[in-house]
Protein backbone atom coordinates (compact mmCIF):
# COMPACT_ATOMS: atom_id res chain seq x y z
CA UNK A 1 0.00 0.00 0.00
CA UNK A 2 2.92 2.38 0.53
CA UNK A 3 3.28 2.58 -3.25
CA UNK A 4 -0.38 3.46 -3.67
CA UNK A 5 -0.13 6.28 -1.14
CA UNK A 6 3.35 7.52 -1.99
CA UNK A 7 2.12 10.32 -4.24
CA UNK A 8 -0.61 11.65 -1.92
CA UNK A 9 1.27 14.92 -1.42
CA UNK A 10 1.24 15.52 -5.17
CA UNK A 11 -2.55 15.23 -5.28
CA UNK A 12 -3.20 18.58 -3.63
CA UNK A 13 -3.66 20.03 -7.11
CA UNK A 14 -7.07 18.34 -7.14
CA UNK A 15 -8.27 20.63 -4.38
CA UNK A 16 -9.67 23.85 -5.79
CA UNK A 17 -10.82 21.95 -8.88
CA UNK A 18 -13.79 20.37 -7.06
CA UNK A 19 -12.14 16.95 -7.15
CA UNK A 20 -11.01 14.46 -4.54
CA UNK A 21 -9.45 11.05 -4.23
CA UNK A 22 -10.93 8.33 -2.10
CA UNK A 23 -9.17 5.41 -0.47
CA UNK A 24 -11.49 2.42 -0.95
CA UNK A 25 -11.58 -0.43 1.54
CA UNK A 26 -13.78 -3.10 3.04
CA UNK A 27 -14.57 -4.04 6.61
CA UNK A 28 -14.45 -7.79 6.05
CA UNK A 29 -17.80 -7.53 4.30
CA UNK A 30 -18.93 -7.05 0.71
CA UNK A 31 -19.77 -3.37 1.21
CA UNK A 32 -17.18 -0.83 0.05
CA UNK A 33 -16.30 2.13 2.27
CA UNK A 34 -14.07 5.16 1.69
CA UNK A 35 -12.08 7.99 3.27
CA UNK A 36 -10.60 11.05 1.64
CA UNK A 37 -6.95 10.43 0.78
CA UNK A 38 -5.95 13.87 2.10
CA UNK A 39 -6.71 12.71 5.64
CA UNK A 40 -4.74 9.48 5.31
CA UNK A 41 -1.12 9.47 6.49
CA UNK A 42 -0.41 5.82 5.69
CA UNK A 43 -1.87 2.32 5.59
CA UNK A 44 -0.04 -0.32 7.63
CA UNK A 45 -0.48 -3.96 8.67
CA UNK A 46 -2.13 -4.35 12.06
CA UNK A 47 0.53 -3.29 14.59
CA UNK A 48 1.11 -4.57 18.09
CA UNK A 49 -1.34 -2.87 20.41
CA UNK A 50 -1.52 -2.34 24.14
CA UNK A 51 -4.95 -2.73 25.70
CA UNK A 52 -5.86 0.23 27.89
CA UNK A 53 -8.02 -0.67 30.92
CA UNK A 54 -11.23 1.32 31.02
CA UNK A 55 -10.87 2.59 27.44
CA UNK A 56 -13.81 3.10 25.10
CA UNK A 57 -15.36 -0.11 23.76
CA UNK A 58 -14.57 0.91 20.17
CA UNK A 59 -10.82 1.17 20.84
CA UNK A 60 -8.72 -1.89 20.01
CA UNK A 61 -5.76 -0.48 21.88
CA UNK A 62 -2.84 1.92 21.50
CA UNK A 63 0.05 1.37 19.08
CA UNK A 64 3.48 3.00 19.17
CA UNK A 65 4.33 4.35 15.72
CA UNK A 66 7.69 6.10 15.38
CA UNK A 67 7.52 7.23 18.97
CA UNK A 68 3.93 8.44 18.79
CA UNK A 69 1.17 6.72 20.78
CA UNK A 70 -1.74 6.23 18.38
CA UNK A 71 -5.18 5.00 19.47
CA UNK A 72 -6.62 2.40 17.10
CA UNK A 73 -10.38 2.42 16.54
CA UNK A 74 -12.24 -0.71 15.44
CA UNK A 75 -14.20 0.86 12.60
CA UNK A 76 -16.65 -2.04 12.36
CA UNK A 77 -17.68 -1.58 15.97
CA UNK A 78 -17.72 2.19 15.66
CA UNK A 79 -20.31 2.17 12.86
CA UNK A 80 -22.40 -0.47 14.64
CA UNK A 81 -21.36 -3.48 12.58
CA UNK A 82 -20.75 -6.77 14.42
CA UNK A 83 -17.11 -7.02 15.56
CA UNK A 84 -14.78 -9.35 13.69
CA UNK A 85 -11.75 -11.16 15.12
CA UNK A 86 -8.30 -9.98 14.08
CA UNK A 87 -7.20 -11.83 10.96
CA UNK A 88 -4.67 -11.78 8.14
CA UNK A 89 -6.75 -9.70 5.79
CA UNK A 90 -6.85 -6.59 7.98
CA UNK A 91 -5.04 -3.29 7.95
CA UNK A 92 -4.91 -0.01 9.84
CA UNK A 93 -5.45 3.41 8.24
CA UNK A 94 -3.46 6.09 10.06
CA UNK A 95 -5.29 9.40 9.74
CA UNK A 96 -5.09 12.98 10.94
CA UNK A 97 -8.35 14.67 11.92
CA UNK A 98 -8.76 17.90 13.84
CA UNK A 99 -5.08 18.10 14.82
CA UNK A 100 -5.02 14.54 16.21
CA UNK A 101 -3.61 11.29 14.84
CA UNK A 102 -5.55 8.04 15.12
CA UNK A 103 -5.78 4.69 13.40
CA UNK A 104 -8.80 2.77 12.11
CA UNK A 105 -8.84 -1.00 11.95
CA UNK A 106 -10.25 -2.02 8.56
CA UNK A 107 -10.30 -5.01 6.24
CA UNK A 108 -8.74 -5.21 2.76
CA UNK A 109 -7.67 -2.02 0.99
CA UNK A 110 -8.92 -2.01 -2.61
CA UNK A 111 -7.64 1.05 -4.47
CA UNK A 112 -7.67 4.82 -4.75
CA UNK A 113 -10.18 6.47 -7.08
CA UNK A 114 -10.24 10.02 -8.47
CA UNK A 115 -13.69 11.65 -8.57
CA UNK A 116 -15.42 14.98 -8.94
CA UNK A 117 -17.27 16.24 -5.88
CA UNK A 118 -20.27 16.49 -8.22
CA UNK A 119 -20.29 12.66 -8.21
CA UNK A 120 -20.46 12.56 -4.41
CA UNK A 121 -24.00 12.65 -3.04
CA UNK A 122 -25.35 13.18 0.48
CA UNK A 123 -26.98 10.14 2.09
CA UNK A 124 -30.73 9.84 1.48
CA UNK A 125 -33.08 11.08 4.21
CA UNK A 126 -34.24 7.50 4.62
CA UNK A 127 -30.80 6.65 6.05
CA UNK A 128 -31.87 8.29 9.33
CA UNK A 129 -29.98 10.49 11.76
CA UNK A 130 -28.08 7.58 13.29
CA UNK A 131 -26.24 6.56 10.13
CA UNK A 132 -22.47 6.98 9.90
CA UNK A 133 -22.34 8.19 6.31
CA UNK A 134 -21.38 11.67 5.28
CA UNK A 135 -21.90 10.87 1.59
CA UNK A 136 -21.92 8.09 -0.97
CA UNK A 137 -21.01 7.58 -4.61
CA UNK A 138 -21.02 4.92 -7.31
CA UNK A 139 -17.93 3.62 -9.09
CA UNK A 140 -17.08 0.87 -11.53
CA UNK A 141 -14.94 -1.79 -9.91
CA UNK A 142 -14.03 -5.14 -11.44
CA UNK A 143 -16.43 -4.54 -14.31
CA UNK A 144 -19.54 -3.69 -12.32
CA UNK A 145 -21.13 -0.68 -10.63
CA UNK A 146 -20.54 -0.54 -6.90
CA UNK A 147 -21.96 1.73 -4.20
CA UNK A 148 -19.27 3.35 -2.05
CA UNK A 149 -20.17 4.68 1.40
CA UNK A 150 -18.04 7.57 2.68
CA UNK A 151 -17.81 7.41 6.45
CA UNK A 152 -18.53 10.41 8.67
CA UNK A 153 -15.29 10.09 10.63
CA UNK A 154 -16.07 13.19 12.67
CA UNK A 155 -19.19 11.51 14.04
CA UNK A 156 -17.25 8.32 14.79
CA UNK A 157 -14.60 10.25 16.71
CA UNK A 158 -17.12 12.46 18.51
CA UNK A 159 -18.73 9.33 20.00
CA UNK A 160 -15.36 8.21 21.36
CA UNK A 161 -13.87 11.55 22.43
CA UNK A 162 -16.36 14.16 23.65
CA UNK A 163 -15.68 17.59 22.18
CA UNK A 164 -16.14 20.40 24.69
CA UNK A 165 -18.12 23.23 23.08
CA UNK A 166 -17.90 25.52 26.14
CA UNK A 167 -16.28 28.84 25.25
CA UNK A 168 -13.54 30.18 27.56
CA UNK A 169 -14.60 33.29 29.45
CA UNK A 170 -11.25 34.99 28.94
CA UNK A 171 -11.71 35.25 25.16
CA UNK A 172 -15.14 36.87 25.37
CA UNK A 173 -15.38 40.56 24.49
CA UNK A 174 -18.67 41.69 26.03
CA UNK A 175 -18.67 45.01 24.22
CA UNK A 176 -18.40 43.32 20.84
CA UNK A 177 -20.70 40.46 21.78
CA UNK A 178 -23.62 42.79 22.46
CA UNK A 179 -23.53 43.51 18.71
CA UNK A 180 -23.30 39.79 17.85
CA UNK A 181 -26.65 38.98 19.46
CA UNK A 182 -29.14 38.26 16.68
CA UNK A 183 -26.55 38.38 13.91
CA UNK A 184 -26.84 35.55 11.40
CA UNK A 185 -24.04 33.30 10.20
CA UNK A 186 -24.17 30.74 7.41
CA UNK A 187 -22.51 27.42 8.25
CA UNK A 188 -21.84 24.92 5.46
CA UNK A 189 -20.82 21.37 6.32
CA UNK A 190 -21.94 17.89 5.31
CA UNK A 191 -21.28 16.50 8.80
CA UNK A 192 -24.19 16.87 11.23
CA UNK A 193 -21.70 16.55 14.07
CA UNK A 194 -19.63 19.46 12.81
CA UNK A 195 -22.68 21.66 12.18
CA UNK A 196 -23.96 20.97 15.68
CA UNK A 197 -20.60 21.90 17.21
CA UNK A 198 -20.46 25.20 15.34
CA UNK A 199 -24.10 26.00 16.08
CA UNK A 200 -23.81 25.30 19.82
CA UNK A 201 -20.61 27.33 20.06
CA UNK A 202 -22.03 30.39 18.30
CA UNK A 203 -25.31 30.28 20.21
CA UNK A 204 -23.33 31.03 23.39
CA UNK A 205 -22.83 34.61 22.15
CA UNK A 206 -26.32 34.95 20.69
CA UNK A 207 -25.42 34.34 17.05
CA UNK A 208 -28.15 32.73 14.94
CA UNK A 209 -27.16 30.16 12.33
CA UNK A 210 -28.40 29.21 8.90
CA UNK A 211 -27.27 25.74 7.83
CA UNK A 212 -26.57 24.14 4.49
CA UNK A 213 -25.13 20.65 3.88
CA UNK A 214 -22.88 21.33 0.89
CA UNK A 215 -21.35 24.10 -1.16
CA UNK A 216 -23.91 23.93 -3.96
CA UNK A 217 -26.81 24.41 -1.54
CA UNK A 218 -25.01 27.36 0.03
CA UNK A 219 -24.20 28.98 -3.31
CA UNK A 220 -27.81 28.68 -4.43
CA UNK A 221 -28.96 30.40 -1.24
CA UNK A 222 -26.45 33.24 -1.62
CA UNK A 223 -27.35 33.79 -5.27
CA UNK A 224 -31.05 33.69 -4.41
CA UNK A 225 -30.56 36.53 -1.95
CA UNK A 226 -28.59 38.48 -4.53
CA UNK A 227 -31.27 37.88 -7.20
CA UNK A 228 -33.85 39.25 -4.75
CA UNK A 229 -31.83 42.45 -4.50
CA UNK A 230 -30.56 41.75 -0.98
CA UNK A 231 -27.10 42.88 0.12
CA UNK A 232 -25.15 39.85 1.27
CA UNK A 233 -23.49 41.56 4.24
CA UNK A 234 -26.91 42.69 5.47
CA UNK A 235 -28.20 39.11 5.40
CA UNK A 236 -25.31 37.40 7.18
CA UNK A 237 -22.25 38.46 9.13
CA UNK A 238 -20.03 35.76 7.66
CA UNK A 239 -19.86 32.17 6.40
CA UNK A 240 -18.07 29.19 7.95
CA UNK A 241 -17.50 26.46 5.37
CA UNK A 242 -16.00 22.99 5.43
CA UNK A 243 -13.50 22.06 2.72
CA UNK A 244 -14.79 18.59 1.79
CA UNK A 245 -18.47 18.36 0.83
CA UNK A 246 -20.61 16.52 -1.73
CA UNK A 247 -21.44 18.20 -5.04
CA UNK A 248 -19.31 21.32 -4.38
CA UNK A 249 -16.41 21.64 -1.96
CA UNK A 250 -15.56 24.68 0.15
CA UNK A 251 -12.75 25.81 -2.11
CA UNK A 252 -14.97 25.87 -5.19
CA UNK A 253 -17.75 27.55 -3.18
CA UNK A 254 -15.34 30.31 -2.16
CA UNK A 255 -14.09 30.74 -5.72
CA UNK A 256 -17.68 31.00 -7.01
CA UNK A 257 -18.56 33.59 -4.36
CA UNK A 258 -15.51 35.69 -5.17
CA UNK A 259 -16.37 35.55 -8.89
CA UNK A 260 -19.83 37.07 -8.30
CA UNK A 261 -19.65 40.85 -7.87
CA UNK A 262 -22.78 40.77 -5.70
CA UNK A 263 -21.23 38.27 -3.25
CA UNK A 264 -17.50 38.90 -3.44
CA UNK A 265 -17.24 40.88 -0.19
CA UNK A 266 -18.66 38.08 1.96
CA UNK A 267 -16.36 37.20 4.88
CA UNK A 268 -15.50 33.49 4.54
CA UNK A 269 -13.78 31.27 7.11
CA UNK A 270 -12.60 27.81 6.11
CA UNK A 271 -13.35 25.48 9.03
CA UNK A 272 -11.93 22.06 8.30
CA UNK A 273 -10.27 18.99 9.78
CA UNK A 274 -7.69 18.86 6.99
CA UNK A 275 -4.00 19.71 7.47
CA UNK A 276 -3.37 23.25 8.70
CA UNK A 277 -0.34 24.09 6.56
CA UNK A 278 -2.05 22.78 3.46
CA UNK A 279 -5.18 24.80 4.06
CA UNK A 280 -3.34 28.01 4.83
CA UNK A 281 -1.97 27.81 1.29
CA UNK A 282 -5.40 27.02 -0.13
CA UNK A 283 -6.99 29.93 1.77
CA UNK A 284 -4.69 32.30 -0.06
CA UNK A 285 -5.27 30.58 -3.39
CA UNK A 286 -9.08 30.67 -3.38
CA UNK A 287 -9.58 33.83 -1.33
CA UNK A 288 -10.89 32.82 2.08
CA UNK A 289 -10.47 35.40 4.84
CA UNK A 290 -9.54 32.97 7.63
CA UNK A 291 -8.71 29.32 8.27
CA UNK A 292 -9.40 27.52 11.55
CA UNK A 293 -9.27 23.83 12.41
CA UNK A 294 -12.49 22.15 13.45
CA UNK A 295 -13.76 21.57 16.97
CA UNK A 296 -12.21 24.69 18.48
CA UNK A 297 -15.09 26.71 20.00
CA UNK A 298 -12.78 29.47 21.21
CA UNK A 299 -11.44 29.98 17.70
CA UNK A 300 -14.97 30.10 16.27
CA UNK A 301 -15.96 32.83 18.71
CA UNK A 302 -12.72 34.75 18.21
CA UNK A 303 -13.29 34.70 14.47
CA UNK A 304 -16.87 35.95 14.83
CA UNK A 305 -15.72 38.68 17.21
CA UNK A 306 -12.97 39.77 14.82
CA UNK A 307 -15.46 39.98 11.98
CA UNK A 308 -17.89 41.98 14.15
CA UNK A 309 -15.13 44.45 15.04
CA UNK A 310 -14.41 44.96 11.34
CA UNK A 311 -18.07 45.70 10.68
CA UNK A 312 -18.23 48.16 13.59
CA UNK A 313 -15.13 49.89 12.24
CA UNK A 314 -16.76 50.18 8.84
CA UNK A 315 -14.54 47.57 7.15
CA UNK A 316 -17.29 45.68 5.37
PyMOL commands that set and color helices and strands:
alter all, ss='L'
color gray80, all
select helices_A, chain A and resi 2-5+8-14+37-39+75-78+117-119+125-127+153-160+169-171+174-180+192-203+215-227+232-235+250-259+276-286+297-312
alter helices_A, ss='H'
color red, helices_A
select strands_A, chain A and resi 19-26+32-36+40-45+59-65+68-74+91-97+100-106+109-116+133-141+144-151+184-188+208-212+238-241+268-272+290-293
alter strands_A, ss='S'
color yellow, strands_A
deselect
rebuild
show_as cartoon
